[in-house]
Amino acid sequence: EEGAAVYAHTVHAPTTAEGADSIQNVQARRVFAEISTEYAKIRFGRMPVEWGSGMVYNAGNDPLSEYGDTADRIQVTAPVGAFYLIGAVETSAENFVNQDDDLKTFTGGVAYLGERFGVGSYNTYRMQTFEDSSEFKIFTADLWAKAELGMTEIEFEFAFQTGSGNLSQDVNDVRISGIGTQLTALLGNDTMRVGASSGLATGDQDPVDNQFRAFSFDPDFNVALM
């Protein structure tokens, strides 16, 4: 369980030592504001986080979703010609204010969104500091593309993670490297559609060493029919 928040993409409410409900356990699921100007769109507050197909970052807004990625975040999206530049700073853990153990994330991305074609890159760098001053840092690069070719719709996403650091006083010199990708194709019209989806993620042959190679899809990324 040490360092589990490193992989998390959602805000966690603080808890009491006894695990009881109290005023410090009250949280707003999502409350955010948006300001649109001529040069950029600015969002701030506790907001959903999503990118591409939702393979890594998924807002959990589908009817069957159970989790949803949420962060206390300031995000700026600026159009530059046919492209959009994305920048954000966020925290994904809400622990006690006198404990330096929040998970901080810095995001930078660029995307082109046309009528029938879209492509972009979404990159995050996150840092977590624990009570014993141990630190862990992880970088995620995510490439996404989607195209509509007549009656065919194709979506592709590829993500790479690398990181290192200490997860606790007893778990030191941990290194992470993992790759995940998915490809989805849909063919049909308004009456009937046929689709196929495939995914690939690296695994960890030795789960007890300090080299973590397993890549996990977002728990709300579900391509099943049922």
HELIX and SHEET records of a PDB file:
HELIX    1   1 ALA A    4  VAL A    6  5                                   3    
HELIX    2   2 ILE A   23  ASN A   25  5                                   3    
SHEET    1   A10 VAL A  31  SER A  36  0                                        
SHEET    2   A10 LYS A  41  PRO A  48 -1                                        
SHEET    3   A10 THR A  70  VAL A  80 -1                                        
SHEET    4   A10 PHE A  83  THR A  91 -1                                        
SHEET    5   A10 LEU A 103  LEU A 113 -1                                        
SHEET    6   A10 PHE A 117  THR A 129 -1                                        
SHEET    7   A10 GLU A 135  LEU A 149 -1                                        
SHEET    8   A10 THR A 152  GLY A 165 -1                                        
SHEET    9   A10 VAL A 174  GLY A 188 -1                                        
SHEET   10   A10 ARG A 193  ALA A 201 -1                                        
SHEET    1   B10 VAL A  31  SER A  36  0                                        
SHEET    2   B10 LYS A  41  PRO A  48 -1                                        
SHEET    3   B10 THR A  70  VAL A  80 -1                                        
SHEET    4   B10 PHE A  83  THR A  91 -1                                        
SHEET    5   B10 LEU A 103  LEU A 113 -1                                        
SHEET    6   B10 PHE A 117  THR A 129 -1                                        
SHEET    7   B10 GLU A 135  LEU A 149 -1                                        
SHEET    8   B10 THR A 152  GLY A 165 -1                                        
SHEET    9   B10 VAL A 174  GLY A 188 -1                                        
SHEET   10   B10 GLN A 211  PHE A 212  1                                        
END                                                                             
